[in-house]
Amino acid sequence: MAGTAIEEFALLMWGPRSTITTLSWYDGDPVAVREVLGAVESATTSELVAGDGGTYAFVRQKRYGFDDDLLELVTDAGVVFLPPITFRESGEVTFEAVGTTPLLSAFHETLRQRLETRIDRVTDFHRHGTGAALTERQRSALQAARAVGYYEVPRTGSVADVAESLDCSSSTAGELLRKAEAALVEAHTSNR
């Protein structure tokens, strides 16, 4: 990524095999992503789709970018790596691994012998839910708030603008937003 418009990409789906198709998201347009992928010798084909403020890439590779020792470590770890695995231009990689304490400890120890590593947090694992449970009206309020600039920095829209868009009172719009925001915060900050 060095010297390109891409500063970060997230590996969304992959498997530790020598020949693989991966799904990634890059923080740039398809032209910049094509430039980055052009430098990956192992990439044989790619399909690019613009979306979510960047570009998704389905890439078929004849061999994966990790060396064989690292691939073997990942394959044999006995733990699960939850997507995304995020790569930054700085060389930092962040990921979440799930497994039993002995297997996670052994994986970390072996990885630490090869690379500089840091553990940011350790928590009990709980199955992720399906996201925040929002009513259709709450979802509409969030969409209206986004459309009027309520979530811009600096804020360019107001609760009154949301209310006008929803054809309701400001107090109703405010309540819808607060309940929707509370559901989103709970879904994204609860212990997993």
LUMGUZA-587741 format. One line per field, with one value per residue: residue number from 1; residue in one letter; x, y, z of N, C-alpha, C in turn. Coordinates in nm, 2 decimals, padded with zeros to 4 digits. Layout:
// residues N
pos = (NUM:...)
code = (A:...)
n_X = (X:...)
n_Y = (Y:...)
n_Z = (Z:...)
ca_X = (X:...)
ca_Y = (Y:...)
ca_Z = (Z:...)
c_X = (X:...)
c_Y = (Y:...)
c_Z = (Z:...)
//
This chain:
// residues 192
pos = (1:2:3:4:5:6:7:8:9:10:11:12:13:14:15:16:17:18:19:20:21:22:23:24:25:26:27:28:29:30:31:32:33:34:35:36:37:38:39:40:41:42:43:44:45:46:47:48:49:50:51:52:53:54:55:56:57:58:59:60:61:62:63:64:65:66:67:68:69:70:71:72:73:74:75:76:77:78:79:80:81:82:83:84:85:86:87:88:89:90:91:92:93:94:95:96:97:98:99:100:101:102:103:104:105:106:107:108:109:110:111:112:113:114:115:116:117:118:119:120:121:122:123:124:125:126:127:128:129:130:131:132:133:134:135:136:137:138:139:140:141:142:143:144:145:146:147:148:149:150:151:152:153:154:155:156:157:158:159:160:161:162:163:164:165:166:167:168:169:170:171:172:173:174:175:176:177:178:179:180:181:182:183:184:185:186:187:188:189:190:191:192)
code = (M:A:G:T:A:I:E:E:F:A:L:L:M:W:G:P:R:S:T:I:T:T:L:S:W:Y:D:G:D:P:V:A:V:R:E:V:L:G:A:V:E:S:A:T:T:S:E:L:V:A:G:D:G:G:T:Y:A:F:V:R:Q:K:R:Y:G:F:D:D:D:L:L:E:L:V:T:D:A:G:V:V:F:L:P:P:I:T:F:R:E:S:G:E:V:T:F:E:A:V:G:T:T:P:L:L:S:A:F:H:E:T:L:R:Q:R:L:E:T:R:I:D:R:V:T:D:F:H:R:H:G:T:G:A:A:L:T:E:R:Q:R:S:A:L:Q:A:A:R:A:V:G:Y:Y:E:V:P:R:T:G:S:V:A:D:V:A:E:S:L:D:C:S:S:S:T:A:G:E:L:L:R:K:A:E:A:A:L:V:E:A:H:T:S:N:R)
n_X = (00.08:00.21:00.29:00.06:-00.29:-00.43:-00.48:-00.56:-00.68:-00.94:-00.95:-01.20:-01.31:-01.15:-00.92:-00.68:-00.52:-00.32:-00.40:-00.65:-00.96:-01.02:-01.21:-01.20:-01.20:-01.12:-01.00:-01.03:-01.08:-01.18:-00.98:-00.74:-00.73:-00.70:-00.44:-00.29:-00.34:-00.23:00.04:00.06:00.20:00.10:-00.17:-00.42:-00.67:-00.92:-01.21:-01.37:-01.57:-01.73:-01.82:-01.97:-01.81:-01.56:-01.38:-01.48:-01.31:-01.28:-01.06:-00.86:-00.60:-00.29:-00.12:-00.11:-00.05:00.10:00.40:00.50:00.55:00.41:00.15:00.12:00.13:-00.11:-00.30:-00.27:-00.33:-00.56:-00.76:-01.01:-01.03:-01.19:-01.36:-01.33:-00.99:-00.76:-00.55:-00.30:-00.14:00.09:00.19:00.08:-00.13:-00.45:-00.66:-00.92:-00.92:-01.06:-01.10:-01.01:-00.85:-00.59:-00.51:-00.53:-00.33:-00.10:-00.09:-00.05:00.20:00.37:00.34:00.43:00.70:00.78:00.69:00.63:00.40:00.08:-00.17:-00.49:-00.73:-00.90:-01.17:-01.46:-01.61:-01.90:-02.18:-02.23:-02.50:-02.78:-02.74:-02.84:-03.17:-03.39:-03.69:-03.90:-03.97:-03.78:-03.55:-03.61:-03.60:-03.32:-03.22:-03.33:-03.21:-02.95:-02.96:-03.03:-02.81:-02.76:-02.58:-02.34:-02.01:-01.89:-02.22:-02.49:-02.76:-03.08:-03.28:-03.53:-03.52:-03.52:-03.76:-03.93:-03.88:-03.98:-04.24:-04.35:-04.36:-04.10:-04.03:-04.11:-03.95:-03.70:-03.71:-03.74:-03.48:-03.31:-03.38:-03.32:-03.04:-02.96:-03.01:-02.83:-02.58:-02.59:-02.58:-02.33:-02.15:-02.18:-02.06:-01.90)
n_Y = (-00.12:00.11:00.43:00.46:00.55:00.40:00.34:00.16:-00.18:-00.43:-00.76:-00.96:-01.22:-01.53:-01.81:-02.02:-02.14:-02.26:-02.19:-01.96:-01.77:-01.45:-01.21:-00.87:-00.54:-00.22:00.11:00.29:00.41:00.20:00.23:00.29:00.06:-00.14:-00.07:-00.13:-00.41:-00.49:-00.51:-00.73:-01.03:-01.29:-01.27:-01.37:-01.32:-01.07:-00.92:-00.61:-00.41:-00.11:00.03:00.12:00.34:00.28:00.01:-00.31:-00.62:-00.91:-01.16:-01.39:-01.60:-01.75:-01.83:-01.76:-01.45:-01.47:-01.61:-01.95:-02.07:-01.90:-01.93:-02.20:-02.19:-02.04:-02.21:-02.44:-02.36:-02.40:-02.22:-01.98:-01.72:-01.43:-01.23:-00.88:-00.90:-00.66:-00.46:-00.21:00.07:00.13:-00.11:-00.24:-00.50:-00.60:-00.82:-01.05:-01.33:-01.64:-01.89:-02.17:-02.11:-02.24:-02.29:-02.04:-01.91:-02.06:-02.01:-01.73:-01.71:-01.85:-01.68:-01.44:-01.50:-01.47:-01.22:-00.88:-00.84:-00.76:-00.78:-00.65:-00.69:-00.92:-01.13:-01.31:-01.52:-01.47:-01.56:-01.36:-01.14:-01.06:-00.80:-00.47:-00.44:-00.27:-00.07:-00.03:00.24:00.36:00.31:00.45:00.71:00.73:00.72:00.95:01.14:01.11:01.19:01.46:01.57:01.55:01.38:01.47:01.61:01.92:01.92:01.96:01.94:01.93:01.81:01.90:01.92:01.65:01.57:01.72:01.59:01.33:01.40:01.45:01.54:01.73:01.63:01.37:01.28:01.32:01.13:00.89:00.89:00.88:00.63:00.45:00.50:00.42:00.15:00.07:00.14:-00.04:-00.28:-00.28:-00.24:-00.42:-00.70:-00.95)
n_Z = (00.00:00.04:-00.08:-00.23:-00.28:-00.09:00.24:00.42:00.45:00.49:00.55:00.48:00.43:00.42:00.38:00.52:00.30:00.03:-00.23:-00.29:-00.27:-00.18:00.01:00.04:00.18:00.07:00.15:-00.07:-00.41:-00.70:-00.90:-00.75:-00.59:-00.79:-00.87:-00.64:-00.61:-00.85:-00.79:-00.64:-00.67:-00.66:-00.71:-00.93:-01.05:-01.03:-00.90:-00.87:-00.67:-00.61:-00.29:00.03:00.09:-00.01:-00.17:-00.26:-00.30:-00.47:-00.48:-00.65:-00.57:-00.64:-00.45:-00.10:00.07:00.31:00.45:00.43:00.69:00.86:00.77:00.83:01.11:01.16:01.04:01.20:01.46:01.60:01.67:01.60:01.36:01.36:01.12:01.06:00.94:00.98:00.79:00.80:00.65:00.79:00.86:01.07:01.19:01.28:01.46:01.56:01.77:01.86:02.10:02.30:02.62:02.66:02.39:02.27:02.42:02.35:02.07:02.08:02.21:02.03:01.80:01.90:01.92:01.66:01.56:01.65:01.89:02.04:02.29:02.30:02.44:02.65:02.66:02.76:02.52:02.34:02.14:01.86:01.82:01.60:01.55:01.62:01.75:01.59:01.55:01.26:01.24:01.40:01.25:01.02:01.14:01.20:00.94:00.83:00.99:00.92:00.65:00.67:00.79:01.06:01.18:01.09:01.12:01.16:01.30:01.08:01.06:01.24:01.52:01.48:01.20:01.14:01.24:01.07:00.83:00.89:00.94:01.20:01.55:01.71:01.96:01.94:01.73:01.85:02.06:01.91:01.79:02.02:02.13:01.92:01.90:02.15:02.13:01.93:02.05:02.27:02.13:02.02:02.22:02.42:02.62:02.45)
ca_X = (00.00:00.30:00.30:-00.07:-00.40:-00.48:-00.41:-00.61:-00.78:-00.99:-00.97:-01.33:-01.32:-01.03:-00.89:-00.54:-00.48:-00.22:-00.48:-00.76:-01.03:-01.05:-01.29:-01.15:-01.25:-01.01:-01.04:-01.00:-01.16:-01.14:-00.85:-00.63:-00.73:-00.64:-00.30:-00.24:-00.35:-00.13:00.17:00.06:00.24:00.02:-00.31:-00.44:-00.79:-00.99:-01.34:-01.38:-01.71:-01.73:-01.93:-01.94:-01.70:-01.44:-01.40:-01.47:-01.23:-01.28:-00.93:-00.82:-00.46:-00.23:-00.07:-00.15:00.06:00.19:00.50:00.45:00.56:00.30:00.03:00.11:00.10:-00.25:-00.38:-00.26:-00.35:-00.68:-00.84:-01.09:-01.00:-01.31:-01.33:-01.22:-00.85:-00.74:-00.41:-00.28:-00.02:00.20:00.23:00.01:-00.24:-00.54:-00.76:-00.98:-00.91:-01.15:-01.06:-00.98:-00.74:-00.46:-00.48:-00.50:-00.20:00.00:-00.08:00.01:00.34:00.44:00.33:00.52:00.84:00.81:00.64:00.59:00.25:00.01:-00.31:-00.56:-00.83:-00.93:-01.30:-01.53:-01.68:-02.05:-02.22:-02.28:-02.65:-02.80:-02.73:-02.94:-03.31:-03.46:-03.82:-03.89:-03.98:-03.64:-03.46:-03.64:-03.55:-03.18:-03.20:-03.36:-03.11:-02.82:-02.99:-03.03:-02.68:-02.76:-02.46:-02.22:-01.92:-01.99:-02.36:-02.56:-02.91:-03.13:-03.39:-03.64:-03.51:-03.56:-03.91:-04.00:-03.87:-04.07:-04.37:-04.39:-04.32:-03.96:-04.02:-04.12:-03.82:-03.59:-03.73:-03.70:-03.34:-03.25:-03.41:-03.24:-02.90:-02.94:-03.01:-02.70:-02.48:-02.59:-02.54:-02.19:-02.06:-02.20:-01.95:-01.93)
ca_Y = (00.00:00.23:00.51:00.46:00.62:00.31:00.34:00.05:-00.27:-00.53:-00.89:-01.00:-01.36:-01.60:-01.94:-02.05:-02.25:-02.21:-02.13:-01.91:-01.65:-01.37:-01.09:-00.76:-00.40:-00.12:00.25:00.37:00.38:00.08:00.25:00.27:-00.08:-00.21:-00.04:-00.21:-00.55:-00.52:-00.53:-00.86:-01.13:-01.41:-01.25:-01.41:-01.25:-00.99:-00.85:-00.50:-00.35:00.00:00.02:00.15:00.44:00.22:-00.09:-00.45:-00.69:-01.06:-01.18:-01.52:-01.60:-01.88:-01.86:-01.65:-01.35:-01.50:-01.71:-02.09:-02.09:-01.82:-02.00:-02.32:-02.15:-02.00:-02.33:-02.54:-02.29:-02.45:-02.11:-01.92:-01.58:-01.36:-01.12:-00.86:-00.89:-00.52:-00.43:-00.07:00.11:00.13:-00.25:-00.30:-00.59:-00.63:-00.93:-01.11:-01.48:-01.71:-02.03:-02.21:-02.04:-02.30:-02.28:-01.90:-01.88:-02.12:-01.93:-01.60:-01.73:-01.88:-01.56:-01.34:-01.53:-01.43:-01.09:-00.79:-00.86:-00.69:-00.82:-00.54:-00.72:-01.06:-01.14:-01.43:-01.52:-01.49:-01.55:-01.23:-01.13:-01.02:-00.66:-00.39:-00.46:-00.14:-00.08:00.04:00.38:00.41:00.30:00.57:00.83:00.73:00.75:01.09:01.22:01.11:01.26:01.60:01.61:01.54:01.31:01.53:01.68:01.96:01.89:02.06:01.92:01.93:01.72:01.96:01.88:01.51:01.57:01.76:01.48:01.22:01.45:01.43:01.65:01.73:01.54:01.23:01.25:01.30:01.00:00.78:00.89:00.83:00.48:00.39:00.52:00.34:00.01:00.06:00.14:-00.16:-00.39:-00.27:-00.23:-00.53:-00.80:-01.06)
ca_Z = (00.00:00.05:-00.20:-00.30:-00.21:00.00:00.37:00.51:00.40:00.58:00.50:00.54:00.43:00.36:00.44:00.52:00.20:-00.07:-00.34:-00.22:-00.31:-00.06:00.00:00.12:00.15:00.07:00.17:-00.18:-00.53:-00.77:-00.97:-00.66:-00.55:-00.90:-00.86:-00.53:-00.65:-00.96:-00.73:-00.57:-00.78:-00.65:-00.75:-01.07:-01.10:-00.92:-00.94:-00.78:-00.66:-00.52:-00.19:00.16:00.09:-00.06:-00.28:-00.22:-00.40:-00.47:-00.54:-00.66:-00.55:-00.66:-00.32:-00.01:00.09:00.42:00.43:00.47:00.83:00.93:00.73:00.91:01.24:01.16:01.02:01.31:01.59:01.67:01.71:01.49:01.34:01.32:01.03:00.96:00.98:00.92:00.76:00.78:00.57:00.89:00.88:01.19:01.16:01.40:01.44:01.68:01.77:01.95:02.12:02.44:02.68:02.63:02.25:02.24:02.48:02.27:01.95:02.10:02.24:01.90:01.72:01.97:01.89:01.52:01.53:01.76:01.92:02.16:02.31:02.34:02.54:02.66:02.71:02.73:02.39:02.33:02.00:01.82:01.78:01.46:01.54:01.71:01.72:01.57:01.48:01.13:01.26:01.45:01.14:00.94:01.20:01.17:00.80:00.81:01.06:00.84:00.53:00.70:00.84:01.20:01.23:01.03:01.21:01.26:01.28:00.99:01.07:01.38:01.55:01.41:01.06:01.14:01.27:00.95:00.73:00.93:00.96:01.34:01.64:01.75:02.08:01.89:01.65:01.95:02.13:01.82:01.77:02.14:02.15:01.82:01.93:02.27:02.08:01.86:02.15:02.34:02.04:01.98:02.34:02.52:02.62:02.36)
c_X = (00.09:00.30:00.17:-00.17:-00.46:-00.41:-00.45:-00.69:-00.81:-01.01:-01.09:-01.35:-01.20:-01.02:-00.74:-00.50:-00.39:-00.29:-00.61:-00.83:-01.06:-01.14:-01.24:-01.22:-01.14:-01.07:-01.01:-01.09:-01.10:-01.00:-00.73:-00.62:-00.66:-00.49:-00.23:-00.23:-00.25:00.01:00.18:00.08:00.15:-00.12:-00.33:-00.56:-00.85:-01.11:-01.35:-01.52:-01.70:-01.85:-01.88:-01.82:-01.57:-01.46:-01.38:-01.39:-01.24:-01.15:-00.89:-00.66:-00.40:-00.15:-00.10:-00.03:00.15:00.29:00.44:00.45:00.44:00.17:00.01:00.07:-00.05:-00.34:-00.38:-00.29:-00.46:-00.77:-00.91:-01.05:-01.13:-01.28:-01.38:-01.09:-00.80:-00.59:-00.40:-00.15:00.10:00.26:00.16:-00.11:-00.32:-00.64:-00.81:-00.98:-01.00:-01.11:-01.05:-00.86:-00.60:-00.42:-00.45:-00.36:-00.09:00.02:-00.01:00.16:00.42:00.45:00.43:00.67:00.88:00.78:00.62:00.44:00.21:-00.13:-00.38:-00.67:-00.85:-01.07:-01.36:-01.60:-01.82:-02.09:-02.28:-02.43:-02.66:-02.80:-02.84:-03.08:-03.38:-03.59:-03.80:-03.89:-03.84:-03.54:-03.48:-03.59:-03.40:-03.15:-03.22:-03.26:-02.98:-02.84:-02.99:-02.90:-02.67:-02.64:-02.33:-02.14:-01.86:-02.13:-02.42:-02.71:-02.95:-03.24:-03.51:-03.64:-03.56:-03.71:-03.98:-03.99:-03.96:-04.21:-04.43:-04.33:-04.17:-03.94:-04.02:-03.99:-03.71:-03.59:-03.69:-03.55:-03.27:-03.26:-03.32:-03.09:-02.87:-02.93:-02.88:-02.59:-02.47:-02.54:-02.39:-02.10:-02.08:-02.09:-02.00:-01.90)
c_Y = (00.13:00.30:00.51:00.54:00.53:00.31:00.22:-00.05:-00.38:-00.66:-00.95:-01.15:-01.42:-01.73:-01.96:-02.16:-02.18:-02.14:-02.09:-01.79:-01.58:-01.26:-00.99:-00.63:-00.31:00.02:00.34:00.33:00.26:00.10:00.23:00.13:-00.16:-00.19:-00.13:-00.36:-00.59:-00.55:-00.67:-00.97:-01.25:-01.40:-01.28:-01.35:-01.17:-00.93:-00.74:-00.44:-00.23:-00.01:00.06:00.25:00.39:00.12:-00.23:-00.52:-00.84:-01.10:-01.33:-01.52:-01.74:-01.93:-01.74:-01.57:-01.38:-01.61:-01.84:-02.11:-02.02:-01.89:-02.13:-02.29:-02.12:-02.13:-02.43:-02.48:-02.35:-02.35:-02.06:-01.77:-01.52:-01.24:-00.99:-00.87:-00.76:-00.50:-00.28:-00.04:00.11:-00.01:-00.32:-00.38:-00.61:-00.74:-00.98:-01.26:-01.53:-01.85:-02.06:-02.13:-02.11:-02.28:-02.14:-01.86:-01.93:-02.05:-01.80:-01.61:-01.76:-01.76:-01.46:-01.37:-01.49:-01.28:-01.01:-00.80:-00.78:-00.74:-00.69:-00.57:-00.87:-01.06:-01.28:-01.42:-01.55:-01.48:-01.41:-01.24:-01.09:-00.87:-00.60:-00.42:-00.32:-00.16:-00.01:00.19:00.44:00.41:00.42:00.70:00.84:00.77:00.90:01.18:01.22:01.19:01.41:01.66:01.61:01.47:01.36:01.59:01.79:01.93:02.00:02.04:01.91:01.83:01.77:01.93:01.73:01.50:01.61:01.65:01.36:01.26:01.41:01.54:01.63:01.63:01.40:01.19:01.23:01.17:00.88:00.77:00.83:00.68:00.40:00.39:00.43:00.19:-00.02:00.05:00.01:-00.28:-00.39:-00.26:-00.34:-00.63:-00.91:-01.19)
c_Z = (00.00:-00.08:-00.28:-00.22:-00.10:00.13:00.46:00.42:00.50:00.51:00.56:00.54:00.36:00.42:00.43:00.43:00.10:-00.19:-00.28:-00.29:-00.19:-00.09:00.09:00.09:00.17:00.09:00.05:-00.30:-00.60:-00.85:-00.87:-00.61:-00.66:-00.90:-00.75:-00.56:-00.76:-00.91:-00.66:-00.67:-00.78:-00.69:-00.90:-01.13:-00.99:-00.98:-00.83:-00.79:-00.56:-00.42:-00.05:00.18:00.05:-00.17:-00.22:-00.33:-00.37:-00.55:-00.53:-00.66:-00.57:-00.53:-00.23:00.03:00.22:00.39:00.48:00.62:00.90:00.89:00.81:01.05:01.25:01.14:01.13:01.45:01.67:01.72:01.58:01.48:01.28:01.23:01.09:01.02:00.91:00.91:00.74:00.71:00.66:00.91:01.00:01.13:01.29:01.36:01.57:01.67:01.88:01.97:02.27:02.49:02.65:02.48:02.21:02.30:02.40:02.14:01.97:02.13:02.11:01.81:01.77:01.94:01.75:01.49:01.66:01.78:02.04:02.17:02.37:02.45:02.53:02.72:02.69:02.59:02.40:02.18:01.97:01.78:01.64:01.45:01.63:01.66:01.71:01.51:01.35:01.14:01.32:01.34:01.04:01.00:01.18:01.03:00.77:00.88:00.98:00.72:00.56:00.76:00.99:01.26:01.17:01.14:01.13:01.21:01.19:01.00:01.22:01.40:01.48:01.26:01.04:01.15:01.14:00.84:00.76:00.95:01.10:01.42:01.67:01.87:02.03:01.81:01.75:02.02:02.04:01.80:01.90:02.16:02.04:01.85:02.05:02.22:02.01:01.95:02.22:02.26:02.02:02.10:02.44:02.51:02.53:02.42)
//
